[in-house]
Amino acid sequence: MSLTSKQIYQYIALSAFVFIAICGNAQPGAAPNETDAKGRKQGLWQKYYPTDTMQYQATFVDGKPVGELIRFYEDGSLQAIINYTKDGLERAELFYPETGEVMAKGNYIDQMRDSIWLFYSEAGVLTSSETYKGGEKNGMNMIYYTDGSVSEKIMFENDEKNGEWLQFFNDGTPKLSANVVDGVKYVGDYVSYYPNGKKYQTGNYVDGLKHSSWYTYREDGSIEIIYVYRYGKVLEEHPQNGVFDAYFPNDIKRYEYTYKKGKKDGPFKEYYEMGEWVTEEELDNFGNKYPVQRLHGTQVRREGKYKEGELNGEIIYYTEKGKVEKKETYNLGELID
């Protein structure tokens, strides 16, 4: 059965002097906070907040803590329990105030975090594990979902992200695979995924910048678009599958094309560079007004269909006032009417 903060506090008060007597460093009833002729702390030591609440209690031998050191928050709730071993290793448990639930636990060496530390939510759920050496993150660090499944795996070196970085959906399906240096820069291959396990985006980073060909995929696994980068700058765009649009500098739509296997294939619309953004008011569910911007006065210039990259079927042309200017009929790019 786990003890509450108050129970631990009572336990300390009853057992401290017995512990000291067993260690041979003091007799029961000895006053706390004593030093020897060399000024070294010996026996039981206690420190209190100005409110007379105990801040910590520990036992010392020749100026060094031995056994269990216990710290409290100013409200009296348990803050930390640290066990000192002969080899200098300090095993620590840190607690949330008031609730007394474990916040973190791990080891200290020379008062610096070392090896694997575990961190918990106030509900007692493991949230992460971090690997330390010399007080800095070094090695694999892991983040968990509330159900205990792994959310992220990140390699650290000298307290910065350096190495492999993996992310997962909570069913274990991969979400991201990348490599990071200097804490922030992506390098090398990069892959992100849809929840169904299909790739969403693949590419390559050079010194933190996208470089070479980047592929974006649809959920069915087909390629949506290919971007060609040169050190972070897009040089080319190659739509492959899906509906793509582009805009004039004033954010008025310029065109909308449908692509299939890298060619225009399906409905399309092209627009005149005309229209006006107007601020209008709408009411929310509580009757409060809020502004929205809407585009008025746009006009289609041409519409119809492509097939295998060629105009196909009826193509309609419009004037800027929206009247039909003419109609043409094509068969795979050849005007037939």
Helices and strands as residue ranges (DSSP letters): H 5-23, E 34-35, E 41-48, E 54-61, E 64-72, E 78-84, E 89-95, E 102-109, E 112-120, E 126-133, E 136-137, E 139-144, E 150-157, E 160-168, E 174-181, E 185-186, E 188-193, E 199-206, E 209-217, E 223-230, E 233-239, E 242-247, E 253-260, E 263-271, E 276-283, E 289-296, E 300-307, E 310-311, E 313-318, E 324-331, E 334-335
